Amino acid sequence: MSNIIIVGCGRVGSRLATMLSNSDDNNVCMIDKNPAAFASLGRDFNGSTFAGVGYDEEVLIKAGIEDCDVVAAVTQSDNANLMVVEIARRLYDVPNVIARLYNTGHERAYLRLGIDYVCGTALVAEEIFSKITSGVGDHVATFGDYEVVQFALDLSGENTDCIKVSDLERHHGIRICAFERADGSINSIPSSSSVLYQGDAVLATVRHDLLPSLAKYMQN
């Protein structure tokens, strides 16, 4: 079970909260400064709510940030979202923090700070949901339309215990950046002829929309 805090109960936040609260027994807590906003969560929301400012430490502690796995800041203010995720990761060591970003001019600053973010598109809730449910710790960084992910290779659905890098890249639209053998014996930047085996640690770059096709190769 993952403990998840969402800050901002607007259209994106309420949809994300409902999706997560009904997925894999997540413990979801929603924070918004306007208590009336919680009405948008509807009957399907199985989590808890706290009224208050999302970067107020007292509110965050009540919401459970001291034992939190994920914080998603999706208010309509870039500054507020930045404050929330910085408090979460720097003061409380939350391992997975994601901010919604409206002003794309701030992307370079977010990248330099190492902040994971999603820009304000129509599918923000779905994209953040994908980041969270793909596995805490798998997601490394976002670069425009691309994701950098790290995962243990799962070939159980392929009826083989190995696969060539060129085949994996060609058929699934990804780029393998580096790999390490499951036993730690080899770590390398691969060539097209390199072979990956079941359980190898893989660092890859993949376009956002192709993440679902890559998920079957990620060990849970």
Beta strands, then each sheet from edge to edge (+ up, - down):
strand 1: 3-7
strand 2: 27-32
strand 3: 48-51
strand 4: 70-73
strand 5: 96-101
strand 6: 116-119
strand 7: 139-143
strand 8: 146-152
strand 9: 162-164
strand 10: 174-180
strand 11: 187-188
strand 12: 195-197
strand 13: 201-207
sheet 1: 3+ 2+ 1+ 4+ 5+ 6+
sheet 2: 7+ 8- 13+ 10- 11+
sheet 3: 9+ 12-
end
